[in-house]
Amino acid sequence: MKPWGACRVIRAGLVDFDAAWEFQRELADAVRSGAPPVLLLLEHPPVFTLGRNADAANLLAPGEIPVKRIDRGGDVTYHGPGQLVAYPILNLRERRLGVRDHVRALERAIAAVLKEYGIAPSLRDDCVGVWTRRGKIASLGVRVAGGVSLHGAALNVNADLAPFARINPCGVPRGAVTSISEETGRRVEVGEVADRLVPKFAEAFRFESWKAEPARVACGPA
């Protein structure tokens, strides 16, 4: 992969899922028209999402948590505060980058961050995501529309993991999940992990530099 130029980084804080989804589409339209690529980093209020081919039977007992069926790949997952969500909006067609290469680069960036916390990450050929011995720590699901990537990865930092018991995470019955805080035995903040992810993302995707931009998206309920 030849070096990319600069990447814009937008750290948006806590954002309602629908607002973030619409913001992604706006960013993708701009990137498709020639704007520089973007890494959008945020958290969501509690929500379950199902990919376009997800089996609804894997949503066991959502209760009061909203459910969204969306256009990414993958099955069902949970998003909530304490989880770092990374949405790379990149022109893969311009880079002649395949979906699998895109996913693997994102996995590598997350794995590199985990190693900085003394966590041994595991990647699998048969399933996307990042694991530790305790369980899945990062879920991935992407979509490519008009050559531009949307959606991305969710890394459990200090999230409440209880809602994962209401689903079969990523379609795996009773699938174990973990977080950076669980693995390290101390509370780790999302902002700290975001600081570490940006350079690892730039390295994995061979960006030469990155620049922070204002969020320009309305925050959701706290």
C-alpha positions as CSV (number, residue, x, y, z in Angstrom):
1,M,0.0,0.0,0.0
2,K,1.5,3.3,-1.0
3,P,1.5,6.1,1.6
4,W,-1.7,8.2,1.9
5,G,-1.5,11.9,2.6
6,A,-3.2,13.5,5.5
7,C,-6.2,12.1,7.4
8,R,-8.8,14.2,9.2
9,V,-9.6,13.1,12.7
10,I,-12.9,14.0,14.3
11,R,-13.5,13.2,18.0
12,A,-17.2,13.7,18.5
13,G,-17.8,12.5,22.1
14,L,-21.1,10.9,22.9
15,V,-23.4,10.9,19.8
16,D,-26.8,9.4,19.2
17,F,-26.5,6.5,16.8
18,D,-28.9,7.9,14.2
19,A,-27.1,11.3,14.2
20,A,-23.7,9.6,13.8
21,W,-25.1,7.4,11.0
22,E,-26.3,10.5,9.1
23,F,-23.0,12.3,9.8
24,Q,-21.1,9.3,8.3
25,R,-23.1,9.5,5.1
26,E,-22.4,13.2,4.8
27,L,-18.7,12.6,5.3
28,A,-18.8,9.7,2.8
29,D,-20.4,11.9,0.2
30,A,-17.7,14.5,0.7
31,V,-14.9,12.0,0.5
32,R,-16.4,10.5,-2.6
33,S,-16.3,14.0,-4.1
34,G,-12.6,14.4,-3.4
35,A,-12.4,15.6,0.3
36,P,-9.6,14.1,2.4
37,P,-10.3,10.9,4.3
38,V,-11.7,11.0,7.9
39,L,-11.4,8.9,11.0
40,L,-14.5,9.6,13.1
41,L,-14.1,8.7,16.8
42,L,-17.0,8.7,19.3
43,E,-19.2,6.8,21.8
44,H,-22.9,5.9,21.5
45,P,-25.6,5.9,24.1
46,P,-26.8,2.2,24.6
47,V,-28.0,0.7,21.4
48,F,-28.1,-2.8,19.7
49,T,-27.4,-2.8,16.0
50,L,-27.9,-5.6,13.5
51,G,-26.1,-5.9,10.2
52,R,-27.9,-6.2,6.9
53,N,-27.8,-10.0,7.0
54,A,-28.0,-10.4,10.8
55,D,-30.2,-13.1,12.3
56,A,-32.8,-11.5,14.5
57,A,-32.8,-14.6,16.7
58,N,-29.5,-13.5,18.0
59,L,-31.2,-10.5,19.7
60,L,-32.3,-12.4,22.8
61,A,-33.8,-9.8,25.2
62,P,-33.2,-6.1,24.2
63,G,-35.5,-4.8,26.9
64,E,-35.4,-1.0,27.0
65,I,-32.3,-0.6,24.8
66,P,-33.1,0.6,21.3
67,V,-32.5,-1.7,18.3
68,K,-31.3,-0.5,14.9
69,R,-31.0,-2.6,11.7
70,I,-28.4,-1.0,9.6
71,D,-26.4,-1.4,6.4
72,R,-23.1,-2.7,7.6
73,G,-21.9,-6.3,7.5
74,G,-21.8,-8.6,10.5
75,D,-24.5,-9.7,12.9
76,V,-25.7,-8.2,16.1
77,T,-23.6,-6.1,18.6
78,Y,-24.0,-3.7,21.4
79,H,-22.8,-0.1,21.6
80,G,-22.7,2.0,24.8
81,P,-20.7,4.5,26.8
82,G,-17.2,3.4,27.6
83,Q,-16.7,1.9,24.2
84,L,-14.5,3.6,21.6
85,V,-16.2,3.5,18.2
86,A,-14.0,4.2,15.2
87,Y,-15.6,4.9,11.8
88,P,-12.9,5.3,9.0
89,I,-14.4,7.1,6.0
90,L,-11.9,6.3,3.3
91,N,-11.9,6.1,-0.5
92,L,-10.9,2.5,-0.9
93,R,-11.4,2.5,-4.6
94,E,-8.9,5.3,-5.0
95,R,-6.4,3.3,-3.0
96,R,-7.4,0.0,-4.8
97,L,-7.9,-1.4,-1.3
98,G,-10.1,-4.4,-0.9
99,V,-12.6,-4.7,1.9
100,R,-10.7,-7.6,3.6
101,D,-7.5,-5.5,3.4
102,H,-9.4,-2.6,5.0
103,V,-10.7,-4.7,7.8
104,R,-7.4,-6.3,8.5
105,A,-5.6,-2.9,8.7
106,L,-8.3,-1.7,11.2
107,E,-7.8,-4.9,13.3
108,R,-4.0,-4.4,13.2
109,A,-4.4,-0.8,14.5
110,I,-6.5,-2.0,17.4
111,A,-4.2,-4.9,18.2
112,A,-1.3,-2.5,18.3
113,V,-3.1,-0.3,20.9
114,L,-3.9,-3.4,23.1
115,K,-0.2,-4.4,23.1
116,E,0.6,-1.0,24.6
117,Y,-1.6,-2.0,27.6
118,G,0.2,-5.3,27.9
119,I,-2.8,-7.1,26.4
120,A,-2.1,-10.0,24.0
121,P,-4.5,-9.6,21.1
122,S,-5.6,-12.4,18.8
123,L,-6.9,-12.1,15.2
124,R,-8.8,-14.9,13.4
125,D,-8.9,-15.9,9.8
126,D,-12.5,-17.2,10.1
127,C,-14.1,-14.3,11.9
128,V,-13.4,-10.5,11.9
129,G,-12.7,-8.8,15.2
130,V,-10.1,-8.8,17.9
131,W,-9.9,-11.2,20.9
132,T,-8.0,-11.9,24.1
133,R,-8.0,-15.1,26.1
134,R,-11.0,-13.7,28.0
135,G,-13.2,-13.0,25.0
136,K,-13.9,-10.6,22.2
137,I,-12.7,-7.1,22.9
138,A,-13.4,-5.4,19.6
139,S,-16.1,-6.0,17.0
140,L,-15.9,-4.9,13.3
141,G,-18.5,-4.4,10.7
142,V,-18.2,-2.3,7.6
143,R,-19.9,-1.2,4.4
144,V,-18.4,0.1,1.2
145,A,-20.7,2.4,-0.9
146,G,-19.4,4.0,-4.1
147,G,-15.9,2.9,-3.2
148,V,-16.0,4.7,0.2
149,S,-16.0,2.8,3.6
150,L,-18.5,3.4,6.4
151,H,-19.0,2.0,9.9
152,G,-15.9,0.3,11.4
153,A,-14.9,-0.9,14.8
154,A,-16.1,-0.8,18.4
155,L,-13.4,-1.4,21.1
156,N,-14.6,-2.0,24.7
157,V,-12.6,0.3,27.0
158,N,-14.5,0.6,30.2
159,A,-18.0,-0.2,29.0
160,D,-20.7,-2.0,31.0
161,L,-20.5,-5.5,29.5
162,A,-23.8,-6.7,31.0
163,P,-25.9,-5.8,27.9
164,F,-23.9,-8.3,25.8
165,A,-25.7,-11.0,27.7
166,R,-28.9,-9.9,26.0
167,I,-27.6,-11.0,22.6
168,N,-25.5,-13.6,20.9
169,P,-22.6,-11.2,20.2
170,C,-21.7,-11.2,16.5
171,G,-23.9,-14.3,16.2
172,V,-21.9,-16.4,18.7
173,P,-24.1,-18.0,21.4
174,R,-22.9,-17.1,24.9
175,G,-19.9,-15.4,23.3
176,A,-17.5,-14.1,25.9
177,V,-16.6,-10.4,25.8
178,T,-14.0,-8.3,27.6
179,S,-12.7,-4.8,27.8
180,I,-9.4,-3.0,28.3
181,S,-10.3,-2.2,31.9
182,E,-11.2,-5.8,32.6
183,E,-7.9,-7.0,31.1
184,T,-5.7,-4.5,32.9
185,G,-7.6,-4.5,36.3
186,R,-7.9,-0.7,36.3
187,R,-10.2,1.9,34.8
188,V,-9.0,3.1,31.5
189,E,-10.6,6.2,29.9
190,V,-11.9,6.3,26.3
191,G,-10.1,9.5,25.5
192,E,-6.7,7.9,26.5
193,V,-7.3,5.0,24.2
194,A,-8.4,7.3,21.4
195,D,-5.1,9.2,21.8
196,R,-3.2,5.9,21.3
197,L,-5.4,4.7,18.4
198,V,-4.9,7.7,16.1
199,P,-1.2,7.1,15.4
200,K,-1.7,3.3,15.2
201,F,-4.5,3.8,12.7
202,A,-2.2,6.2,10.7
203,E,0.6,3.6,10.7
204,A,-1.7,0.7,9.7
205,F,-3.2,2.6,6.8
206,R,0.1,4.4,6.0
207,F,-1.1,7.9,6.5
208,E,1.7,10.5,6.5
209,S,-0.1,12.8,8.9
210,W,-3.4,13.6,10.6
211,K,-5.2,16.7,11.7
212,A,-8.0,17.2,14.3
213,E,-11.2,18.8,13.1
214,P,-14.3,20.0,15.0
215,A,-17.1,17.5,15.3
216,R,-20.0,19.4,13.6
217,V,-22.5,16.7,14.8
218,A,-25.1,17.0,17.5
219,C,-24.4,15.0,20.7
220,G,-27.1,12.6,21.8
221,P,-28.5,12.1,25.3
222,A,-25.9,11.5,28.1
